[in-house]
């Protein structure tokens, strides 16, 4: 199964995706969206 960024929906074939766990669920986020998640949506 292909993983996609939880924020922008980009696939791991296009960018580096990082896996992370949140509330027991495994999520994937790309390197572009990771700073957004860290610093908030603004
Ligand atoms: Zn993304």
mmCIF file of the protein (N, C-alpha, C, O) and its ligand, coordinates in Angstrom:
data_MODEL
# 
_entry.id   MODEL 
# 
loop_
_entity.id 
_entity.type 
_entity.pdbx_number_of_molecules 
1 polymer     1 
2 non-polymer 1 
# 
_entity_poly.entity_id                      1 
_entity_poly.type                           'polypeptide(L)' 
_entity_poly.nstd_linkage                   no 
_entity_poly.nstd_monomer                   no 
_entity_poly.pdbx_seq_one_letter_code       
;(UNK)(UNK)(UNK)(UNK)(UNK)(UNK)(UNK)(UNK)(UNK)(UNK)(UNK)(UNK)(UNK)(UNK)(UNK)(UNK)
(UNK)(UNK)(UNK)(UNK)(UNK)(UNK)(UNK)(UNK)(UNK)(UNK)(UNK)(UNK)(UNK)(UNK)(UNK)(UNK)
(UNK)(UNK)(UNK)(UNK)(UNK)(UNK)(UNK)(UNK)(UNK)(UNK)
;
_entity_poly.pdbx_seq_one_letter_code_can   XXXXXXXXXXXXXXXXXXXXXXXXXXXXXXXXXXXXXXXXXX 
_entity_poly.pdbx_strand_id                 A 
# 
loop_
_entity_poly_seq.entity_id 
_entity_poly_seq.num 
_entity_poly_seq.mon_id 
_entity_poly_seq.hetero 
1 1  UNK n 
1 2  UNK n 
1 3  UNK n 
1 4  UNK n 
1 5  UNK n 
1 6  UNK n 
1 7  UNK n 
1 8  UNK n 
1 9  UNK n 
1 10 UNK n 
1 11 UNK n 
1 12 UNK n 
1 13 UNK n 
1 14 UNK n 
1 15 UNK n 
1 16 UNK n 
1 17 UNK n 
1 18 UNK n 
1 19 UNK n 
1 20 UNK n 
1 21 UNK n 
1 22 UNK n 
1 23 UNK n 
1 24 UNK n 
1 25 UNK n 
1 26 UNK n 
1 27 UNK n 
1 28 UNK n 
1 29 UNK n 
1 30 UNK n 
1 31 UNK n 
1 32 UNK n 
1 33 UNK n 
1 34 UNK n 
1 35 UNK n 
1 36 UNK n 
1 37 UNK n 
1 38 UNK n 
1 39 UNK n 
1 40 UNK n 
1 41 UNK n 
1 42 UNK n 
# 
loop_
_struct_asym.id 
_struct_asym.entity_id 
A 1 
B 2 
# 
loop_
_chem_comp.id 
_chem_comp.type 
_chem_comp.mon_nstd_flag 
UNK 'L-peptide linking' . 
ZN  non-polymer         . 
# 
_pdbx_entity_nonpoly.entity_id   2 
_pdbx_entity_nonpoly.name        ? 
_pdbx_entity_nonpoly.comp_id     ZN 
# 
_pdbx_nonpoly_scheme.asym_id         B 
_pdbx_nonpoly_scheme.entity_id       2 
_pdbx_nonpoly_scheme.mon_id          ZN 
_pdbx_nonpoly_scheme.ndb_seq_num     1 
_pdbx_nonpoly_scheme.pdb_seq_num     101 
_pdbx_nonpoly_scheme.auth_seq_num    101 
_pdbx_nonpoly_scheme.pdb_mon_id      ZN 
_pdbx_nonpoly_scheme.auth_mon_id     ZN 
_pdbx_nonpoly_scheme.pdb_strand_id   A 
_pdbx_nonpoly_scheme.pdb_ins_code    . 
# 
loop_
_atom_site.group_PDB 
_atom_site.id 
_atom_site.type_symbol 
_atom_site.label_atom_id 
_atom_site.label_alt_id 
_atom_site.label_comp_id 
_atom_site.label_asym_id 
_atom_site.label_entity_id 
_atom_site.label_seq_id 
_atom_site.pdbx_PDB_ins_code 
_atom_site.Cartn_x 
_atom_site.Cartn_y 
_atom_site.Cartn_z 
_atom_site.occupancy 
_atom_site.B_iso_or_equiv 
_atom_site.pdbx_formal_charge 
_atom_site.auth_seq_id 
_atom_site.auth_comp_id 
_atom_site.auth_asym_id 
_atom_site.auth_atom_id 
_atom_site.pdbx_PDB_model_num 
ATOM   1   N  N  . UNK A 1 1  ? 0.838  -1.204 0.000  1.00 0.00 ? 1   UNK A N  1 
ATOM   2   C  CA . UNK A 1 1  ? 0.000  0.000  0.000  1.00 0.00 ? 1   UNK A CA 1 
ATOM   3   C  C  . UNK A 1 1  ? 0.877  1.261  0.000  1.00 0.00 ? 1   UNK A C  1 
ATOM   4   O  O  . UNK A 1 1  ? 1.898  1.330  0.686  1.00 0.00 ? 1   UNK A O  1 
ATOM   5   N  N  . UNK A 1 2  ? 0.463  2.216  -0.761 1.00 0.00 ? 2   UNK A N  1 
ATOM   6   C  CA . UNK A 1 2  ? 1.205  3.456  -0.900 1.00 0.00 ? 2   UNK A CA 1 
ATOM   7   C  C  . UNK A 1 2  ? 0.866  4.416  0.240  1.00 0.00 ? 2   UNK A C  1 
ATOM   8   O  O  . UNK A 1 2  ? -0.301 4.633  0.566  1.00 0.00 ? 2   UNK A O  1 
ATOM   9   N  N  . UNK A 1 3  ? 1.899  4.978  0.827  1.00 0.00 ? 3   UNK A N  1 
ATOM   10  C  CA . UNK A 1 3  ? 1.676  5.919  1.917  1.00 0.00 ? 3   UNK A CA 1 
ATOM   11  C  C  . UNK A 1 3  ? 1.616  7.341  1.374  1.00 0.00 ? 3   UNK A C  1 
ATOM   12  O  O  . UNK A 1 3  ? 2.270  7.683  0.389  1.00 0.00 ? 3   UNK A O  1 
ATOM   13  N  N  . UNK A 1 4  ? 0.815  8.152  2.046  1.00 0.00 ? 4   UNK A N  1 
ATOM   14  C  CA . UNK A 1 4  ? 0.687  9.544  1.626  1.00 0.00 ? 4   UNK A CA 1 
ATOM   15  C  C  . UNK A 1 4  ? 0.809  10.471 2.817  1.00 0.00 ? 4   UNK A C  1 
ATOM   16  O  O  . UNK A 1 4  ? 0.483  10.110 3.948  1.00 0.00 ? 4   UNK A O  1 
ATOM   17  N  N  . UNK A 1 5  ? 1.287  11.678 2.537  1.00 0.00 ? 5   UNK A N  1 
ATOM   18  C  CA . UNK A 1 5  ? 1.401  12.693 3.576  1.00 0.00 ? 5   UNK A CA 1 
ATOM   19  C  C  . UNK A 1 5  ? 0.022  13.046 4.113  1.00 0.00 ? 5   UNK A C  1 
ATOM   20  O  O  . UNK A 1 5  ? -0.916 13.275 3.349  1.00 0.00 ? 5   UNK A O  1 
ATOM   21  N  N  . UNK A 1 6  ? -0.089 13.087 5.431  1.00 0.00 ? 6   UNK A N  1 
ATOM   22  C  CA . UNK A 1 6  ? -1.393 13.366 6.037  1.00 0.00 ? 6   UNK A CA 1 
ATOM   23  C  C  . UNK A 1 6  ? -1.830 14.804 5.806  1.00 0.00 ? 6   UNK A C  1 
ATOM   24  O  O  . UNK A 1 6  ? -3.018 15.113 5.890  1.00 0.00 ? 6   UNK A O  1 
ATOM   25  N  N  . UNK A 1 7  ? -0.883 15.680 5.516  1.00 0.00 ? 7   UNK A N  1 
ATOM   26  C  CA . UNK A 1 7  ? -1.204 17.096 5.357  1.00 0.00 ? 7   UNK A CA 1 
ATOM   27  C  C  . UNK A 1 7  ? -1.489 17.483 3.903  1.00 0.00 ? 7   UNK A C  1 
ATOM   28  O  O  . UNK A 1 7  ? -2.508 18.115 3.625  1.00 0.00 ? 7   UNK A O  1 
ATOM   29  N  N  . UNK A 1 8  ? -0.601 17.113 2.973  1.00 0.00 ? 8   UNK A N  1 
ATOM   30  C  CA . UNK A 1 8  ? -0.761 17.541 1.585  1.00 0.00 ? 8   UNK A CA 1 
ATOM   31  C  C  . UNK A 1 8  ? -1.097 16.388 0.647  1.00 0.00 ? 8   UNK A C  1 
ATOM   32  O  O  . UNK A 1 8  ? -1.457 16.616 -0.508 1.00 0.00 ? 8   UNK A O  1 
ATOM   33  N  N  . UNK A 1 9  ? -0.983 15.145 1.132  1.00 0.00 ? 9   UNK A N  1 
ATOM   34  C  CA . UNK A 1 9  ? -1.405 13.998 0.338  1.00 0.00 ? 9   UNK A CA 1 
ATOM   35  C  C  . UNK A 1 9  ? -0.389 13.530 -0.697 1.00 0.00 ? 9   UNK A C  1 
ATOM   36  O  O  . UNK A 1 9  ? -0.699 12.684 -1.536 1.00 0.00 ? 9   UNK A O  1 
ATOM   37  N  N  . UNK A 1 10 ? 0.822  14.077 -0.641 1.00 0.00 ? 10  UNK A N  1 
ATOM   38  C  CA . UNK A 1 10 ? 1.839  13.670 -1.607 1.00 0.00 ? 10  UNK A CA 1 
ATOM   39  C  C  . UNK A 1 10 ? 2.315  12.240 -1.302 1.00 0.00 ? 10  UNK A C  1 
ATOM   40  O  O  . UNK A 1 10 ? 2.358  11.822 -0.145 1.00 0.00 ? 10  UNK A O  1 
ATOM   41  N  N  . UNK A 1 11 ? 2.670  11.506 -2.359 1.00 0.00 ? 11  UNK A N  1 
ATOM   42  C  CA . UNK A 1 11 ? 3.082  10.118 -2.190 1.00 0.00 ? 11  UNK A CA 1 
ATOM   43  C  C  . UNK A 1 11 ? 4.575  10.018 -1.927 1.00 0.00 ? 11  UNK A C  1 
ATOM   44  O  O  . UNK A 1 11 ? 5.334  10.932 -2.250 1.00 0.00 ? 11  UNK A O  1 
ATOM   45  N  N  . UNK A 1 12 ? 4.989  8.912  -1.343 1.00 0.00 ? 12  UNK A N  1 
ATOM   46  C  CA . UNK A 1 12 ? 6.391  8.718  -0.976 1.00 0.00 ? 12  UNK A CA 1 
ATOM   47  C  C  . UNK A 1 12 ? 7.298  8.537  -2.190 1.00 0.00 ? 12  UNK A C  1 
ATOM   48  O  O  . UNK A 1 12 ? 8.521  8.527  -2.049 1.00 0.00 ? 12  UNK A O  1 
ATOM   49  N  N  . UNK A 1 13 ? 6.721  8.396  -3.370 1.00 0.00 ? 13  UNK A N  1 
ATOM   50  C  CA . UNK A 1 13 ? 7.539  8.293  -4.574 1.00 0.00 ? 13  UNK A CA 1 
ATOM   51  C  C  . UNK A 1 13 ? 8.058  9.665  -5.005 1.00 0.00 ? 13  UNK A C  1 
ATOM   52  O  O  . UNK A 1 13 ? 9.035  9.771  -5.746 1.00 0.00 ? 13  UNK A O  1 
ATOM   53  N  N  . UNK A 1 14 ? 7.391  10.699 -4.530 1.00 0.00 ? 14  UNK A N  1 
ATOM   54  C  CA . UNK A 1 14 ? 7.755  12.056 -4.943 1.00 0.00 ? 14  UNK A CA 1 
ATOM   55  C  C  . UNK A 1 14 ? 8.627  12.770 -3.919 1.00 0.00 ? 14  UNK A C  1 
ATOM   56  O  O  . UNK A 1 14 ? 9.522  13.533 -4.282 1.00 0.00 ? 14  UNK A O  1 
ATOM   57  N  N  . UNK A 1 15 ? 8.367  12.524 -2.662 1.00 0.00 ? 15  UNK A N  1 
ATOM   58  C  CA . UNK A 1 15 ? 9.134  13.179 -1.601 1.00 0.00 ? 15  UNK A CA 1 
ATOM   59  C  C  . UNK A 1 15 ? 9.453  12.165 -0.506 1.00 0.00 ? 15  UNK A C  1 
ATOM   60  O  O  . UNK A 1 15 ? 8.927  11.053 -0.494 1.00 0.00 ? 15  UNK A O  1 
ATOM   61  N  N  . UNK A 1 16 ? 10.315 12.569 0.398  1.00 0.00 ? 16  UNK A N  1 
ATOM   62  C  CA . UNK A 1 16 ? 10.614 11.731 1.560  1.00 0.00 ? 16  UNK A CA 1 
ATOM   63  C  C  . UNK A 1 16 ? 9.463  11.832 2.546  1.00 0.00 ? 16  UNK A C  1 
ATOM   64  O  O  . UNK A 1 16 ? 9.075  12.924 2.962  1.00 0.00 ? 16  UNK A O  1 
ATOM   65  N  N  . UNK A 1 17 ? 8.936  10.704 2.905  1.00 0.00 ? 17  UNK A N  1 
ATOM   66  C  CA . UNK A 1 17 ? 7.889  10.671 3.920  1.00 0.00 ? 17  UNK A CA 1 
ATOM   67  C  C  . UNK A 1 17 ? 8.468  10.135 5.221  1.00 0.00 ? 17  UNK A C  1 
ATOM   68  O  O  . UNK A 1 17 ? 9.261  9.194  5.234  1.00 0.00 ? 17  UNK A O  1 
ATOM   69  N  N  . UNK A 1 18 ? 8.056  10.753 6.296  1.00 0.00 ? 18  UNK A N  1 
ATOM   70  C  CA . UNK A 1 18 ? 8.470  10.300 7.618  1.00 0.00 ? 18  UNK A CA 1 
ATOM   71  C  C  . UNK A 1 18 ? 7.267  9.691  8.317  1.00 0.00 ? 18  UNK A C  1 
ATOM   72  O  O  . UNK A 1 18 ? 6.156  10.214 8.236  1.00 0.00 ? 18  UNK A O  1 
ATOM   73  N  N  . UNK A 1 19 ? 7.500  8.588  9.001  1.00 0.00 ? 19  UNK A N  1 
ATOM   74  C  CA . UNK A 1 19 ? 6.412  7.973  9.740  1.00 0.00 ? 19  UNK A CA 1 
ATOM   75  C  C  . UNK A 1 19 ? 6.412  8.493  11.169 1.00 0.00 ? 19  UNK A C  1 
ATOM   76  O  O  . UNK A 1 19 ? 7.471  8.725  11.753 1.00 0.00 ? 19  UNK A O  1 
ATOM   77  N  N  . UNK A 1 20 ? 5.247  8.670  11.719 1.00 0.00 ? 20  UNK A N  1 
ATOM   78  C  CA . UNK A 1 20 ? 5.127  9.109  13.098 1.00 0.00 ? 20  UNK A CA 1 
ATOM   79  C  C  . UNK A 1 20 ? 3.872  8.475  13.695 1.00 0.00 ? 20  UNK A C  1 
ATOM   80  O  O  . UNK A 1 20 ? 2.965  8.045  12.983 1.00 0.00 ? 20  UNK A O  1 
ATOM   81  N  N  . UNK A 1 21 ? 3.854  8.433  15.002 1.00 0.00 ? 21  UNK A N  1 
ATOM   82  C  CA . UNK A 1 21 ? 2.718  7.816  15.678 1.00 0.00 ? 21  UNK A CA 1 
ATOM   83  C  C  . UNK A 1 21 ? 1.972  8.869  16.472 1.00 0.00 ? 21  UNK A C  1 
ATOM   84  O  O  . UNK A 1 21 ? 2.576  9.668  17.188 1.00 0.00 ? 21  UNK A O  1 
ATOM   85  N  N  . UNK A 1 22 ? 0.668  8.865  16.343 1.00 0.00 ? 22  UNK A N  1 
ATOM   86  C  CA . UNK A 1 22 ? -0.155 9.822  17.065 1.00 0.00 ? 22  UNK A CA 1 
ATOM   87  C  C  . UNK A 1 22 ? -1.405 9.118  17.573 1.00 0.00 ? 22  UNK A C  1 
ATOM   88  O  O  . UNK A 1 22 ? -2.187 8.572  16.795 1.00 0.00 ? 22  UNK A O  1 
ATOM   89  N  N  . UNK A 1 23 ? -1.579 9.139  18.872 1.00 0.00 ? 23  UNK A N  1 
ATOM   90  C  CA . UNK A 1 23 ? -2.716 8.472  19.507 1.00 0.00 ? 23  UNK A CA 1 
ATOM   91  C  C  . UNK A 1 23 ? -2.820 7.003  19.085 1.00 0.00 ? 23  UNK A C  1 
ATOM   92  O  O  . UNK A 1 23 ? -3.913 6.482  18.861 1.00 0.00 ? 23  UNK A O  1 
ATOM   93  N  N  . UNK A 1 24 ? -1.656 6.347  18.982 1.00 0.00 ? 24  UNK A N  1 
ATOM   94  C  CA . UNK A 1 24 ? -1.629 4.932  18.645 1.00 0.00 ? 24  UNK A CA 1 
ATOM   95  C  C  . UNK A 1 24 ? -1.806 4.624  17.179 1.00 0.00 ? 24  UNK A C  1 
ATOM   96  O  O  . UNK A 1 24 ? -1.856 3.459  16.786 1.00 0.00 ? 24  UNK A O  1 
ATOM   97  N  N  . UNK A 1 25 ? -1.902 5.677  16.354 1.00 0.00 ? 25  UNK A N  1 
ATOM   98  C  CA . UNK A 1 25 ? -2.105 5.476  14.931 1.00 0.00 ? 25  UNK A CA 1 
ATOM   99  C  C  . UNK A 1 25 ? -0.854 5.887  14.173 1.00 0.00 ? 25  UNK A C  1 
ATOM   100 O  O  . UNK A 1 25 ? -0.257 6.920  14.477 1.00 0.00 ? 25  UNK A O  1 
ATOM   101 N  N  . UNK A 1 26 ? -0.449 5.087  13.185 1.00 0.00 ? 26  UNK A N  1 
ATOM   102 C  CA . UNK A 1 26 ? 0.740  5.395  12.412 1.00 0.00 ? 26  UNK A CA 1 
ATOM   103 C  C  . UNK A 1 26 ? 0.391  6.346  11.265 1.00 0.00 ? 26  UNK A C  1 
ATOM   104 O  O  . UNK A 1 26 ? -0.454 6.050  10.421 1.00 0.00 ? 26  UNK A O  1 
ATOM   105 N  N  . UNK A 1 27 ? 1.066  7.490  11.263 1.00 0.00 ? 27  UNK A N  1 
ATOM   106 C  CA . UNK A 1 27 ? 0.797  8.508  10.258 1.00 0.00 ? 27  UNK A CA 1 
ATOM   107 C  C  . UNK A 1 27 ? 2.062  8.793  9.467  1.00 0.00 ? 27  UNK A C  1 
ATOM   108 O  O  . UNK A 1 27 ? 3.168  8.489  9.913  1.00 0.00 ? 27  UNK A O  1 
ATOM   109 N  N  . UNK A 1 28 ? 1.891  9.373  8.300  1.00 0.00 ? 28  UNK A N  1 
ATOM   110 C  CA . UNK A 1 28 ? 3.038  9.733  7.466  1.00 0.00 ? 28  UNK A CA 1 
ATOM   111 C  C  . UNK A 1 28 ? 2.962  11.209 7.109  1.00 0.00 ? 28  UNK A C  1 
ATOM   112 O  O  . UNK A 1 28 ? 1.900  11.739 6.784  1.00 0.00 ? 28  UNK A O  1 
ATOM   113 N  N  . UNK A 1 29 ? 4.112  11.850 7.179  1.00 0.00 ? 29  UNK A N  1 
ATOM   114 C  CA . UNK A 1 29 ? 4.172  13.259 6.824  1.00 0.00 ? 29  UNK A CA 1 
ATOM   115 C  C  . UNK A 1 29 ? 5.426  13.510 5.996  1.00 0.00 ? 29  UNK A C  1 
ATOM   116 O  O  . UNK A 1 29 ? 6.482  12.948 6.283  1.00 0.00 ? 29  UNK A O  1 
ATOM   117 N  N  . UNK A 1 30 ? 5.316  14.351 4.968  1.00 0.00 ? 30  UNK A N  1 
ATOM   118 C  CA . UNK A 1 30 ? 6.471  14.646 4.138  1.00 0.00 ? 30  UNK A CA 1 
ATOM   119 C  C  . UNK A 1 30 ? 7.342  15.707 4.806  1.00 0.00 ? 30  UNK A C  1 
ATOM   120 O  O  . UNK A 1 30 ? 6.915  16.391 5.735  1.00 0.00 ? 30  UNK A O  1 
ATOM   121 N  N  . UNK A 1 31 ? 8.574  15.825 4.308  1.00 0.00 ? 31  UNK A N  1 
ATOM   122 C  CA . UNK A 1 31 ? 9.531  16.745 4.926  1.00 0.00 ? 31  UNK A CA 1 
ATOM   123 C  C  . UNK A 1 31 ? 9.091  18.205 4.802  1.00 0.00 ? 31  UNK A C  1 
ATOM   124 O  O  . UNK A 1 31 ? 9.501  19.045 5.602  1.00 0.00 ? 31  UNK A O  1 
ATOM   125 N  N  . UNK A 1 32 ? 8.272  18.504 3.815  1.00 0.00 ? 32  UNK A N  1 
ATOM   126 C  CA . UNK A 1 32 ? 7.793  19.876 3.649  1.00 0.00 ? 32  UNK A CA 1 
ATOM   127 C  C  . UNK A 1 32 ? 6.766  20.234 4.712  1.00 0.00 ? 32  UNK A C  1 
ATOM   128 O  O  . UNK A 1 32 ? 6.720  21.364 5.199  1.00 0.00 ? 32  UNK A O  1 
ATOM   129 N  N  . UNK A 1 33 ? 5.948  19.258 5.061  1.00 0.00 ? 33  UNK A N  1 
ATOM   130 C  CA . UNK A 1 33 ? 4.856  19.529 5.990  1.00 0.00 ? 33  UNK A CA 1 
ATOM   131 C  C  . UNK A 1 33 ? 5.267  19.338 7.450  1.00 0.00 ? 33  UNK A C  1 
ATOM   132 O  O  . UNK A 1 33 ? 4.561  19.781 8.356  1.00 0.00 ? 33  UNK A O  1 
ATOM   133 N  N  . UNK A 1 34 ? 6.381  18.695 7.674  1.00 0.00 ? 34  UNK A N  1 
ATOM   134 C  CA . UNK A 1 34 ? 6.815  18.455 9.046  1.00 0.00 ? 34  UNK A CA 1 
ATOM   135 C  C  . UNK A 1 34 ? 6.992  19.745 9.853  1.00 0.00 ? 34  UNK A C  1 
ATOM   136 O  O  . UNK A 1 34 ? 6.522  19.811 10.989 1.00 0.00 ? 34  UNK A O  1 
ATOM   137 N  N  . UNK A 1 35 ? 7.655  20.774 9.307  1.00 0.00 ? 35  UNK A N  1 
ATOM   138 C  CA . UNK A 1 35 ? 7.774  22.028 10.060 1.00 0.00 ? 35  UNK A CA 1 
ATOM   139 C  C  . UNK A 1 35 ? 6.419  22.658 10.366 1.00 0.00 ? 35  UNK A C  1 
ATOM   140 O  O  . UNK A 1 35 ? 6.234  23.280 11.412 1.00 0.00 ? 35  UNK A O  1 
ATOM   141 N  N  . UNK A 1 36 ? 5.480  22.491 9.449  1.00 0.00 ? 36  UNK A N  1 
ATOM   142 C  CA . UNK A 1 36 ? 4.136  23.040 9.654  1.00 0.00 ? 36  UNK A CA 1 
ATOM   143 C  C  . UNK A 1 36 ? 3.479  22.384 10.849 1.00 0.00 ? 36  UNK A C  1 
ATOM   144 O  O  . UNK A 1 36 ? 2.828  23.044 11.659 1.00 0.00 ? 36  UNK A O  1 
ATOM   145 N  N  . UNK A 1 37 ? 3.658  21.072 10.949 1.00 0.00 ? 37  UNK A N  1 
ATOM   146 C  CA . UNK A 1 37 ? 3.070  20.347 12.076 1.00 0.00 ? 37  UNK A CA 1 
ATOM   147 C  C  . UNK A 1 37 ? 3.734  20.710 13.391 1.00 0.00 ? 37  UNK A C  1 
ATOM   148 O  O  . UNK A 1 37 ? 3.085  20.768 14.435 1.00 0.00 ? 37  UNK A O  1 
ATOM   149 N  N  . UNK A 1 38 ? 5.039  20.954 13.329 1.00 0.00 ? 38  UNK A N  1 
ATOM   150 C  CA . UNK A 1 38 ? 5.759  21.298 14.535 1.00 0.00 ? 38  UNK A CA 1 
ATOM   151 C  C  . UNK A 1 38 ? 5.376  22.679 15.037 1.00 0.00 ? 38  UNK A C  1 
ATOM   152 O  O  . UNK A 1 38 ? 5.160  22.882 16.232 1.00 0.00 ? 38  UNK A O  1 
ATOM   153 N  N  . UNK A 1 39 ? 5.292  23.636 14.102 1.00 0.00 ? 39  UNK A N  1 
ATOM   154 C  CA . UNK A 1 39 ? 5.071  25.021 14.488 1.00 0.00 ? 39  UNK A CA 1 
ATOM   155 C  C  . UNK A 1 39 ? 3.606  25.427 14.466 1.00 0.00 ? 39  UNK A C  1 
ATOM   156 O  O  . UNK A 1 39 ? 3.266  26.552 14.833 1.00 0.00 ? 39  UNK A O  1 
ATOM   157 N  N  . UNK A 1 40 ? 2.736  24.518 14.038 1.00 0.00 ? 40  UNK A N  1 
ATOM   158 C  CA . UNK A 1 40 ? 1.314  24.859 13.945 1.00 0.00 ? 40  UNK A CA 1 
ATOM   159 C  C  . UNK A 1 40 ? 0.945  25.266 12.534 1.00 0.00 ? 40  UNK A C  1 
ATOM   160 O  O  . UNK A 1 40 ? 1.810  25.352 11.662 1.00 0.00 ? 40  UNK A O  1 
ATOM   161 N  N  . UNK A 1 41 ? -0.310 25.510 12.309 1.00 0.00 ? 41  UNK A N  1 
ATOM   162 C  CA . UNK A 1 41 ? -0.800 25.748 10.944 1.00 0.00 ? 41  UNK A CA 1 
ATOM   163 C  C  . UNK A 1 41 ? -0.491 27.144 10.440 1.00 0.00 ? 41  UNK A C  1 
ATOM   164 O  O  . UNK A 1 41 ? -0.731 27.426 9.266  1.00 0.00 ? 41  UNK A O  1 
ATOM   165 N  N  . UNK A 1 42 ? 0.033  28.033 11.281 1.00 0.00 ? 42  UNK A N  1 
ATOM   166 C  CA . UNK A 1 42 ? 0.287  29.406 10.824 1.00 0.00 ? 42  UNK A CA 1 
ATOM   167 C  C  . UNK A 1 42 ? 1.768  29.635 10.549 1.00 0.00 ? 42  UNK A C  1 
ATOM   168 O  O  . UNK A 1 42 ? 2.161  30.734 10.157 1.00 0.00 ? 42  UNK A O  1 
HETATM 169 ZN ZN . ZN  B 2 .  ? 3.070  17.023 2.965  1.00 0.00 ? 101 ZN  A ZN 1 
# 
